[in-house]
């Protein structure tokens, strides 16, 4: 009898979902790594997507981005080591725009009052 660990990848491949599942796992592990490495900035950092080997992290606050930037090579190495089924070649930091930025600014105003 096959084990679940061998059946699940076969089914995902057959349904064309293996790449999506691996990208979701990589983004989840990246979020957990950021939570452990930068607990004071995790509210301002959001793992957005993994596309074509590039993991994108958005920051709603420039200080959070500045704190995270030196750690990106370590995160890349971690993901390459932990996520064997998907290729993470690069991790990029972008400044969040639109709704997330506005929500973060409103939350900061609420904390100042």
N, C-alpha and C positions, 0 to 999 in steps of 0.2 A: 504494500500500500504506500502511495506517495505521501510525503509530508506536506503540510501547508506551505512551508517555505519554498518548496519546489513547484507546487501547483500554481500559486498566485502569480509569479512572474510569467508562466506559460499562458495563463488566461489573459493577463494584461497585454502581452505581446500579440496574442490572437485578436484581441479587441482593439488594438492600436492605441492603448492607453499607457503603455509602459513608460514612455518618455514623460508624460504628464505626471505620473505617479512619482517618478524619480525626481522631477523638478519640485514637486510639492514636498517631498522628503528633504531635499536640500534646503529649501526655503525655511522649513520648520527647524531644521538643525541649525541654520544660520541664526534664526531668531533666538533659539535657546542659548547659543554661544554668545550672542550680543547681550542677552539678559545676564549671563554670568560674568562677562568681561566688563560691561558698563551698566551696572544696575541703576545708577543715578541718571542715566540718559535714555533708558529704554522707552520711555513714553514719547520721546521725540524721534526715535529711529524706527523705521518701518521697512521690513524686507518686502520688496515689491514683486519681483519676478526673476525667473531664470530663463533666459532666452539666448540661444546660440552660444552657450558657454559663459554668458555674462550675467552675473547676479547683480541686481540693482537694489540698492538700499537708499531710501529717501530720508531726509532729515528735515524736521519742521523747525528746527532751531539751529542757527549757525554754530553755537558752542558745542552742541551735540555732534554735529558734523566734524568739527575740529578735533573733538576727543576721539572720534571713531577712525578718522583717516590714518593715523599711524598703525592702527591695528588691522587694517585691511589685508596686508600680506599674511599675517597669522591666520586670519579667517579663511583666506584662500587655501592655505596649506591644510588647515583642519578639514575643509570641505573636500579637498582632493583625496585626503586620507580616509575620511569617513563615508563618503558617498561614491562608492566604486562604480555604480551603475550609470552615473551621469558625469559629464565633463564640466567642471567649473574651471575655466581658464582665467577668469578675471572677476573681481568684485569692484563695482563702481558706486560712488556716492553721488547722489543728486540732491538738489534742494527741492523740497516739496513745494508745489504750487497749488493754488486753488483752495478747495474745501479743507484739506488737512491743515494747511497753514493757518487759515482763518480759525479753525477749531482750536488749534494750539494757542493762538494769540488770545482768544476769548478765555481759555482755561488759565493762562498766565495772568490775565487781568483779574479774574476771579480770585486767584491766589494772593494777589497784591492787596486786595481790599480787606 
